[in-house]
Amino acid sequence: MNAADQNPAAQGSADSSNDLEKASLDQVYAGLSTSPKGLSSADAKQRIEQYGRNELVEEEISDLQRFLRFFTGPIAYMIEAAALLSLLMGHWADLTIILVLLFYNAISGFWQERKASDALAALKAGMAPKATALRDGDFGTIDAAEVVPGDVLRIKLGEVVPADVRFIDGDYISIDQAALTGESLPVSKKIGDEGYSGSIAKKGEMSAVVIATGNNTFFGRTASLVASAGKGASHSQQATTQIGDFLILTSVALCVLLVGFQLYQDLVVQAEWQWADIADIARTVLVLLIASIPVAMPTVITVTNSLGAQALARKKAIVSRLEAIEELAGVDILCSDKTGTLTKNTLTLGDPILFAAKSGDEIILAGALASEKGSEDAIDKAVSGGLKDSKVLDGYAIGKFVPFDPVTKRTEGQVTDPDGKALRCTKGAPQVIIDLCKLDAETAAKATGTVSDLAAKGLRALGVAQSTDDGASWSFLGILSMLDPPRDDSKETIEHAKEHGLQVKMVTGDDVAIGSQISGQLGMGTHLIAAADMFTKDMDMSHLPEPITANVERADGFGRVFPEHKYAIVHALQDRGHVVAMTGDGVNDAPALKQADCGIAVSGATDAARAAAALILTAPGLSTVIDAIDESRRIFERIINYVLFRVAMTLDIMFVVVLATVFFGFSPLTPVMIVLVALLDDIPIMTIAYDKTRLPKDPVRWHMRRLLFVSGFMGLMAVAQTFGLLLLGMAWLNNAQWQAWIPLTQDQVQTAVFLQIVAGGHLLYFVMRSRSTIFAPPLPSAPIFWAIVGTQVFAVLMVGFGWFVPALPWPVIGLVWVYMLVWMVGLDLIKLALYSRLLRATDRPRWYRSFLKGRHAARGAAEAGRAYA
């Protein structure tokens, strides 16, 4: 990235090829028109006016806009059309019920989305509030937002770096930039090194010149990636849209057929026309329109997901975006951070490698004496923690401690042992310690080879030496190896993930060797790729070439990863047809978390990571993710069961209304009956969130062609059931003997059809909820079973006593129930035959397999249709 791209202040004042992160400090001063003396107040004011404040700028979306989005989409438009028609015709009961369901879905969806904080707002909150800048020759405190390119800042222990900088003066500073780059340890900086906005000074104090501010910083570029990240509509939203489109096309076709038939009857058969006929046609169309809309579908899905989110919360996984539940169920690749997720994020000592030392304890003791007592430094803690008995240090008197210096790359402790003998102990970069000890060629080669072997295994190496003559000569005691070990449950969790059809890829900011070592131990494979070598700066991370995406798909993981690389990895896998989950905890993970189908912020994540993620874990480790995937698959199964039932019932009602109107000249259901059907069928079904379901062993997804095929076929069977009852009812009206036994009217036939649809719908749900016979486990849970039983008792009492509908004789109610129970067994057998046919689809012609499979199946994923097989 050149200076003009990276820093607006450099435009026009620096050569376009000059990279301010890597250029010499003289080139930096020239490119920014500044010096080590800083800027004047006038220069700073001019620059802030020209290039803006040091803060992130993003496009705001108002709450009203967010809320109104829930009133768009095929099903929403259908519901709104039915509400408008009900208003025009004065059907106030229908209008009220429809609007209540419409607004409930919008409000609940908006509330869930509102709870997820905006990722860019969290990134802004991470910016340093104050900075110490050199203005007019003096250091003073200013707002961090007023820092401009060319400013000279003083950064000390505990402060957040307010902008991208190059360090220009001072002895030493250690910066924790793990949240930005993913590096597991603080990084020591020296003069000329760069520092990133948002990182935190852990040790030391240095001066630095600002090379980039606001959106042009490393921090800001991450924010820009977050703003641009996101794959658009979720798979759930796409599926709902397709269901709506299917029902709209079906209802429009039936409405055209129905209106054409009515006009034919009025104009041709009866050869007369009255304005009242328009009202009759409109009333019929309203009945059909209301019948065609799964009014409660968005509400049931929202409630099911909400209750599912509560179940996930009990498993230590907080859902910030409801669609993420269904996305998580379909995940087939999980990209996992290493440090703290797969590993303990705690350095521990391996076996010491002896040179001059007589024992491993001797090397560890010397290393501990070269460590600062009570230090929070990860290396110091690891070395001191390796002592078998920490009390051994009490026998040594500490004279002087020299902290780590990025130039000398070692620490030193001057001590007096229990016998009163003066010692110097040092630890640091192996090559530095080797050179300090002036080893002979053979010993130096052996030590260097040992360090290389440790690096190949992914272990960090630390040289340890000791001097007994006040530093005149040094004895090379040996080498300490250090590693961040895997969590105790990580290997078992990876095996569990594989059993669930998941591939886990490691994504880490550490070196490939370190990542490969851990990945191999956990059984994830050792084919890790250095992301920095694969992705070049001139690549469009959203449109990667096919060879790159193929390499990403084949790799077991990635090392030396930067924020844009994580985003690119997720995007590449999505381009290959995978549903991707990504774990992360830092600002550097935010773009990838937002781009992923399901971004997962792990325990202890930053605000930016939590805001960008759809799932937030409150317990450490990856096992929580696998538990969440299991739960999400059960939730997805419940939603699929509902959709299969709801689409089939919607087709049943629509076709029966049209067939009855064409063949018998009247609608078998009144508008009030249709609204009551929606309420009585769907309200108890909301307890589907508690239903027992099988746990799919592979990722489950929306395969729309198969879903519509199954629900459409079963819908036609339901039409045959309902229309068969209507035929029996019309025959009863014309049979004197039957009428003498139990007299019926046409209105009562309507009531019988109403009862059959209400009860038959729930019986159809019992059929559709299982891929095997209705009597096989898992049986329905108590909440949904008793909710349906209670609804059916109410429906029987309603039609028996004539509440809201014409009363039906009790013997007829019994006959209707016998008719439905016989059909339930028949539908169960038909379903078994259908699924058996689908399971043999692999033996069918390619066009047939393609039809059933759908276009959304991922390359290499489990066989399509797991939700139905």
C-alpha positions, -999 to +999 in steps of 0.1 A: +000+000+000+015+033-010+015+065+011-012+082-010-035+052-005-027+048+032-027+084+043-046+113+029-020+137+043+006+122+021-013+129-011+004+154-032+033+157-008+049+123-010+059+101-039+031+076-046+054+047-043+066+057-009+053+033+018+053+052+051+053+020+071+086+009+055+102+041+043+132+056+062+123+082+088+138+110+067+114+100+039+085+099+064+093+135+076+096+147+040+064+129+029+044+144+058+061+178+058+070+175+094+100+169+117+109+155+152+099+189+165+062+182+156+037+207+142+025+241+150-010+246+161-017+264+129-004+235+108-025+211+129-057+231+124-051+233+086-046+196+084-076+187+104-097+209+082-082+194+050-082+157+060-108+154+087-108+143+124-090+112+136-122+091+140-140+065+120-167+077+096-196+055+085-230+058+070-257+058+096-290+038+092-318+052+112-339+030+135-370+039+113-353+025+082-343-006+101-379-011+113-395-005+079-374-032+063-395-058+082-425-047+061-408-057+028-406-090+011-431-114-006-449-127+024-450-092+040-465-078+008-491-106+007-501-099+043-503-062+036-525-068+005-549-089+025-551-062+051-558-036+025-586-057+009-600-064+043-601-027+050-618-018+017-645-045+023-649-036+060-639-070+074-626-055+107-620-088+125-598-101+097-580-067+094-573-066+132-559-101+134-538-097+102-523-064+115-515-077+149-495-106+134-478-083+109-467-058+136-457-084+161-433-100+136-418-066+127-414-054+163-399-087+175-375-088+146-365-051+150-359-056+187-336-086+182-316-066+155-315-035+177-299-055+205-268-062+184-246-031+187-233-017+155-197-030+148-184+004+137-197+021+168-178-005+189-147+002+168-150+039+174-153+033+212-120+015+210-101+046+199-079+063+225-098+093+240-067+114+247-032+118+232+000+136+242+012+156+212+042+179+205+026+212+193+045+245+192+075+229+208+058+216+239+040+183+247+004+187+257-028+166+261-053+169+232-083+149+222-073+118+202-097+129+175-076+160+169-044+141+161-033+147+125-007+131+102+027+146+110+020+150+147+047+138+171+032+119+200+045+106+234+032+071+241+038+055+275+028+025+296-010+018+297-019+042+269-038+033+237-019+043+205-043+069+189-031+066+153-008+046+131+028+058+140+065+053+134+086+053+166+113+080+164+128+084+199+131+066+232+147+034+245+120+008+245+083+001+243+063-031+242+030-030+224+001-054+227-015-055+193-031-090+196-066-076+190-054-061+157-029-086+142-037-118+162-001-121+176-003-139+208+025-119+226+032-082+230+057-069+204+088-050+213+093-019+192+125+001+185+132+033+166+118+031+131+092+004+139+055+010+132+027+010+157-010+005+150-039+026+162-058+008+189-029-012+203-019-008+239+015+001+254+024-026+279+060-015+288+083+014+283+078+049+267+087+063+232+080+092+209+064+086+175+053+104+144+018+099+131+016+085+096-021+078+093-054+087+110-090+078+111-102+055+084-068+054+068-052+036+098-047-001+101-076+001+126-096+022+102-090-001+072-104-029+095-135-008+101-139-003+064-138-040+059-164-044+085-186-018+067-182-036+034-185-071+048-217-091+048-231-114+023-265-098+020-297-117+027-293-148+049-301-182+036-332-181+058-344-148+043-337-162+008-358-193+016-386-173+031-386-151-001-387-182-023-416-197-003-434-163-006-428-162-044-441-198-048-473-190-028-478-157-046-475-173-081-499-201-070-525-177-055-523-153-085-529-182-109-558-195-088-572-159-085-572-155-123-589-189-126-615-180-100-622-145-114-624-159-149-649-186-138-671-161-120-671-137-149-680-166-172-709-176-150-722-140-148-717-129-184-721-161-204-741-186-184-765-162-167-761-136-193-766-108-168-744-084-148-750-066-116-727-044-096-733-066-066-714-093-085-682-073-082-686-075-044-691-112-046-660-116-067-640-094-044-652-114-014-642-146-030-608-132-040-603-120-004-611-155+009-585-170-015-559-143-007-562-148+030-561-185+025-529-182+004-510-163+030-491-181+057-499-151+079-483-166+110-453-180+093-429-151+101-442-150+136-438-187+142-403-187+128-394-157+149-408-172+181-392-206+174-358-188+169-363-167+199-370-196+222-341-214+205-319-185+213-328-189+250-318-225+248-285-215+232-280-190+260-282-218+285-254-234+266-233-203+270-239-190+235-257-156+231-275-150+198-274-114+185-290-121+151-318-147+150-310-158+114-277-170+127-294-200+143-304-214+109-270-204+093-252-222+121-272-254+114-258-255+078-222-247+086-198-272+070-165-253+076-155-238+109-126-214+108-112-212+143-087-189+159-058-207+176-048-186+206-072-190+235-097-210+215-078-241+205-050-234+230-048-222+266-033-188+257-006-195+284+030-201+275+044-232+292+079-247+292+088-278+273+118-300+281+150-280+285+179-288+261+211-290+281+245-276+270+267-265+299+240-271+325+240-303+345+202-305+348+171-289+334+164-274+369+196-255+366+186-239+333+151-230+345+165-215+377+190-193+358+161-182+335+139-174+365+167-153+380+169-134+347+131-126+349+115-098+367+098-108+399+060-105+399+061-096+361+030-101+340+051-107+310+041-140+294+077-153+289+088-143+325+057-160+339+063-191+318+099-194+330+092-187+366+063-211+365+086-239+354+103-240+388+095-270+408+096-249+440+093-211+436+107-207+471+142-215+458+143-179+446+141-166+482+177-176+488+189-152+461+194-115+467+185-094+436+209-067+428+199-053+395+175-063+368+179-051+331+146-055+312+142-067+277+156-044+251+145-048+214+181-039+204+200-063+227+170-088+227+177-102+262+170-096+299+196-098+327+195-103+364+224-096+387+221-117+419+239-131+449+234-168+456+229-183+491+267-187+494+273-150+488+286-155+453+278-129+427+261-142+395+247-127+363+220-146+346+205-138+311+179-151+288+168-140+254+169-146+216+190-178+212+213-163+185+220-133+208+228-156+237+250-179+215+270-148+203+273-135+239+288-168+250+313-169+221+308-206+216+331-226+194+319-234+159+308-269+166+288-260+198+273-229+180+262-251+151+246-276+174+228-248+193+216-232+160+204-265+147+185-271+180+167-238+176+158-246+140+144-280+150+123-264+177+110-238+152+101-266+128+080-281+155+063-248+162+081-242+195+096-209+207+132-210+218+149-191+246+186-191+252+199-191+288+234-182+300+252-175+333+284-155+343+304-159+375+330-131+366+308-101+364+300-106+327+336-110+315+327-145+302+294-164+298+285-200+300+258-212+276+236-233+299+211-244+273+178-237+256+143-235+270+115-244+246+080-228+251+047-235+237+011-225+241-004-259+246-038-271+233-068-269+256-076-301+274-108-305+255-097-293+220-087-327+205-120-343+216-139-313+203-123-315+169-131-352+167-167-344+177-168-318+149-157-342+123-184-366+134-209-338+127-197-333+091-176-302+100-142-294+087-122-271+112-096-249+097-071-230+119-067-193+113-039-177+133-016-147+133+013-168+145+038-184+122+029-214+100+053-237+120+036-229+153+002-234+138+011-266+120+024-281+153-008-274+172-030-284+142-012-317+138-016-325+175-053-319+173-058-340+142-068-311+120-040-317+094-007-300+089-012-283+055-011-247+067-006-219+042+011-185+050-017-161+042+007-132+037+024-151+009-009-162-008-028-129-007-011-099-022-019-063-016-032-058-052-058-085-048-095-077-045-103-097-014-140-099-024-132-113-059-103-137-056-092-158-086-103-194-088-068-209-081-066-189-049-101-200-037-092-236-046-060-234-024-080-219+004-105-248+002-077-274+002-057-259+031-060-273+067-054-238+080-036-205+077-007-187+095+006-152+095-029-139+089-040-102+089-075-088+090-080-086+052-067-122+050-094-135+074-120-117+054-107-131+022-105-167+035-142-166+045-152-150+012-132-176-008-149-205+010-183-190+005-175-186-032-167-223-032-203-230-020-195-236+017-215-222+047-188-208+069-186-201+106-157-180+119-145-176+155-125-146+167-120-122+196-102-091+183-107-061+162-087-079+135-114-106+134-144-082+130-145-081+091-144-119+088-169-123+116-194-101+098-187-116+064-191-152+077-225-169+075-222-172+113-196-150+130-188-163+165-171-140+191-154-163+216-152-157+254-133-125+263-138-109+228-135-072+222-166-050+217-159-048+180-157-086+176-189-091+197-207-064+177-197-079+143-206-115+154-239-132+152-231-156+181-213-146+213-197-173+235-195-167+272-175-199+280-139-205+267-130-231+241-144-246+210-166-272+226-193-245+232-194-239+194-201-276+187-228-276+214-243-246+198-243-262+163-260-293+178-287-271+193-291-250+161-296-281+140-325-292+163-340-257+160-336-258+122-354-292+121-383-277+140-385-248+115-384-272+085-411-293+101-433-262+105-426-250+069-434-284+054-467-285+074-476-248+067-470-248+030-490-281+026-519-267+046-518-234+027-521-253-006-549-274+008-570-244+017-563-225-015-571-254-038-602-265-019-616-230-020-611-228-058-624-264-065-655-258-043-663-225-060-659-240-095-678-273-089-704-263-063-707-225-067-699-216-031-668-211-009-663-240+017-649-215+042-659-180+051-632-153+057-638-156+095-633-193+093-600-189+074-587-165+100-598-189+128-580-217+109-548-196+109-551-189+146-561-224+157-535-241+136-506-218+142-509-206+178-504-241+194-477-248+168-456-220+183-448-246+210-428-263+182-398-246+198-401-272+226-407-302+203-383-332+203-364-337+171-337-360+159-301-345+158-289-345+121-254-359+118-245-336+089-251-299+081-287-291+073-297-263+048-326-249+029-330-270-002-360-253-017-368-275-046-369-305-024-388-287+003-415-274-021-416-308-038-423-326-006-447-300+009-465-296-025-470-334-029-483-337+007-504-306+001-521-323-028-528-353-006-543-330+020-565-314-008-577-349-017-586-354+020-605-321+024-622-322-010-632-358-003-650-347+029-666-319+010-678-343-017-693-365+011-710-334+026-725-324-007-737-360-013-752-359+022-772-328+013-787-346-017-794-380+000-828-381+016-820-412+036-790-396+052-808-363+057-836-382+075-809-397+098-790-365+105-802-334+086-775-310+074-774-276+058-748-262+034-736-239+063-730-270+084-711-286+056-689-256+057-684-261+095-675-298+089-648-287+063-636-261+088-633-287+116-614-311+092-589-284+082-583-274+118-579-309+131-564-324+100-537-297+099-524-307+133-526-344+124-507-336+093-480-319+114-476-351+134-471-369+101-446-344+087-425-339+119-409-374+115-390-388+085-400-423+096-434-435+108-455-413+130-452-437+159-414-438+159-393-418+184-387-390+190-423-386+199-438-351+203-429-332+234-454-326+261-459-289+254-467-293+218-488-324+223-510-309+250-512-276+232-526-294+201-549-316+223-562-284+240-568-267+207-587-297+193-609-299+224-617-262+219-624-267+182-648-295+189-666-275+215-667-245+192-683-264+163-705-284+187-720-254+204-719-231+174-693-205+186-684-182+157-696-209+132-729-228+125-732-257+150-725-292+139-744-323+153-722-343+177-725-376+157-712-357+126-682-344+146-674-380+156-676-391+119-653-363+108-627-374+134-629-410+123-625-399+087-594-378+097-577-406+117-580-430+088-565-404+065-537-397+090-526-434+088-529-432+050-509-400+048-482-415+070-478-444+046-477-421+016-450-400+033-429-431+039-432-441+003-422-406-008-391-404+014-381-439+003-383-426-033-362-396-025-336-417-008-332-437-040-327-404-059-290-413-064-301-441-087-322-418-108-312-398-139-289-368-134-317-343-142-339-359-115-311-358-090-303-322-099-340-312-094-341-328-060-307-315-049-310-279-058-283-254-067-272-245-031-254-277-022-218-271-013-190-287-031-178-316-009-207-311+016-230-338+028-256-351+003-283-325-002-316-329+015-304-340+050-333-320+063-357-344+046-339-377+046 
